[in-house]
Amino acid sequence: MALALRLASVLPDRDGTRLTLVPARTRRLPLPIVMTCLVIISMFAVVTLTTHMASQQMRIDRLNTDIIRARNNYDKLRAERARFQSPQYLTDRAKSMGMVPGTQTRMVEVPVDAAVLVATGVGKVDSDVADSRESPLDEFGRMKRTGGAAP
């Protein structure tokens, strides 16, 4: 049987301090494994972004090609419209349809009553009708002012 003796001269006093339990250390991943994972994730992100940028660049190139094609088509249509509106083309088309140019020009004077009827129906007054001293349009205006009825 063993007997433990406490020799005051060999062992120092504890001063009343108590022992406490220290929590066990949690295991952590070693630093090289963490760094390797970060490098692999970074490389994957770079490859993904590069692929996305390349696909977007291809889309931009396709849009630019469409824009160039549309501008060329627009220019072609403008040139065709200008050709169709040219006096020479119109003259040639008219001759091919059997039309002949007019040789006599005759001016027809429109009576004031007809101009007033048209002006009241359309709501537009020509300057030559408005400048005359007294016309049926003036009578129409006085009637509208006094009557106040809607047309």
C-alpha positions as CSV (number, residue, x, y, z in Angstrom):
1,M,0.0,0.0,0.0
2,A,1.2,3.4,-0.9
3,L,1.1,6.2,1.4
4,A,1.3,9.8,0.2
5,L,2.9,12.1,2.5
6,R,3.0,15.7,2.1
7,L,6.2,17.2,2.9
8,A,5.9,20.9,3.4
9,S,9.5,21.5,2.6
10,V,9.3,19.8,-0.8
11,L,5.9,20.9,-2.1
12,P,4.9,24.5,-2.1
13,D,1.5,25.6,-0.8
14,R,-1.4,26.1,-3.3
15,D,-2.6,29.4,-1.9
16,G,-6.2,28.3,-2.1
17,T,-6.4,28.3,-5.9
18,R,-8.5,25.7,-7.4
19,L,-8.0,23.8,-10.6
20,T,-10.4,24.5,-13.5
21,L,-11.2,22.5,-16.6
22,V,-10.0,23.9,-19.9
23,P,-12.3,23.3,-22.9
24,A,-10.9,20.8,-25.4
25,R,-9.3,22.4,-28.5
26,T,-11.5,22.1,-31.6
27,R,-9.7,20.7,-34.6
28,R,-9.2,23.2,-37.4
29,L,-8.3,22.6,-41.0
30,P,-4.6,23.1,-41.6
31,L,-3.7,26.4,-43.4
32,P,-2.5,24.7,-46.6
33,I,-5.8,23.0,-47.2
34,V,-7.7,26.3,-46.7
35,M,-5.4,28.2,-49.0
36,T,-5.7,25.4,-51.7
37,C,-9.5,25.6,-51.5
38,L,-9.5,29.4,-51.8
39,V,-7.2,29.2,-54.9
40,I,-9.4,26.6,-56.5
41,I,-12.6,28.7,-55.9
42,S,-10.8,31.9,-57.2
43,M,-9.8,30.1,-60.4
44,F,-13.3,28.8,-60.9
45,A,-14.7,32.3,-60.4
46,V,-12.2,33.7,-62.9
47,V,-13.0,31.1,-65.5
48,T,-16.8,31.6,-65.0
49,L,-16.4,35.4,-65.4
50,T,-14.2,35.1,-68.4
51,T,-16.8,32.8,-70.1
52,H,-19.6,35.2,-69.3
53,M,-17.6,38.1,-70.7
54,A,-16.9,36.2,-73.9
55,S,-20.6,35.3,-74.3
56,Q,-21.6,38.9,-73.8
57,Q,-18.9,40.1,-76.2
58,M,-20.3,37.7,-78.8
59,R,-23.8,39.1,-78.2
60,I,-22.5,42.7,-78.6
61,D,-20.8,41.7,-81.9
62,R,-24.0,40.2,-83.2
63,L,-25.9,43.4,-82.2
64,N,-23.3,45.5,-84.0
65,T,-23.6,43.4,-87.1
66,D,-27.4,43.8,-87.0
67,I,-27.1,47.5,-86.6
68,I,-24.7,47.7,-89.6
69,R,-27.0,45.6,-91.7
70,A,-30.0,47.8,-90.7
71,R,-28.1,51.0,-91.5
72,N,-27.1,49.6,-94.9
73,N,-30.7,48.6,-95.6
74,Y,-31.9,52.1,-94.5
75,D,-29.4,53.8,-96.8
76,K,-30.5,51.5,-99.7
77,L,-34.2,52.3,-99.1
78,R,-33.4,56.1,-98.9
79,A,-31.6,55.9,-102.2
80,E,-34.6,53.9,-103.7
81,R,-37.1,56.5,-102.4
82,A,-35.0,59.3,-103.8
83,R,-34.9,57.5,-107.2
84,F,-38.7,57.0,-107.1
85,Q,-39.3,60.7,-106.2
86,S,-37.0,62.1,-108.9
87,P,-38.7,64.1,-111.6
88,Q,-37.1,62.1,-114.4
89,Y,-38.4,58.8,-113.0
90,L,-41.9,60.3,-112.5
91,T,-41.9,61.6,-116.0
92,D,-40.8,58.3,-117.5
93,R,-43.4,56.4,-115.5
94,A,-46.1,58.8,-116.5
95,K,-45.2,58.4,-120.2
96,S,-45.2,54.6,-119.9
97,M,-48.7,54.8,-118.4
98,G,-49.9,56.9,-121.4
99,M,-49.9,60.3,-119.7
100,V,-48.9,63.4,-121.5
101,P,-47.6,66.7,-120.0
102,G,-50.1,69.5,-119.9
103,T,-49.5,72.3,-122.4
104,Q,-52.1,74.7,-121.4
105,T,-52.6,76.1,-118.0
106,R,-55.9,77.8,-117.1
107,M,-56.6,79.5,-113.8
108,V,-60.1,79.1,-112.4
109,E,-61.4,81.6,-109.9
110,V,-63.3,80.2,-107.0
111,P,-66.4,82.1,-106.1
112,V,-66.5,83.6,-102.6
113,D,-69.6,81.7,-101.6
114,A,-67.9,78.3,-102.4
115,A,-64.8,79.3,-100.4
116,V,-67.0,80.3,-97.4
117,L,-68.8,77.0,-97.5
118,V,-65.5,75.1,-97.6
119,A,-64.0,77.3,-94.9
120,T,-66.9,76.8,-92.6
121,G,-67.0,73.0,-93.2
122,V,-63.2,72.6,-92.7
123,G,-62.7,75.3,-90.1
124,K,-59.8,76.9,-92.1
125,V,-60.0,80.4,-93.5
126,D,-57.8,81.4,-96.4
127,S,-56.1,84.8,-96.3
128,D,-57.8,86.1,-99.5
129,V,-61.3,85.2,-98.1
130,A,-60.5,86.8,-94.7
131,D,-59.1,90.0,-96.3
132,S,-62.3,90.8,-98.3
133,R,-64.4,93.6,-96.9
134,E,-67.7,91.8,-96.5
135,S,-68.3,88.2,-97.1
136,P,-70.8,85.5,-96.0
137,L,-68.1,84.4,-93.6
138,D,-68.4,87.7,-91.7
139,E,-72.1,87.1,-91.5
140,F,-71.5,83.6,-90.3
141,G,-69.1,84.9,-87.6
142,R,-71.6,87.5,-86.3
143,M,-74.3,84.8,-86.1
144,K,-72.0,82.5,-84.1
145,R,-71.1,85.3,-81.7
146,T,-74.7,86.2,-81.0
147,G,-76.2,82.7,-81.1
148,G,-73.5,80.9,-79.2
149,A,-74.8,77.6,-80.5
150,A,-72.4,74.7,-81.4
151,P,-72.2,73.8,-85.1
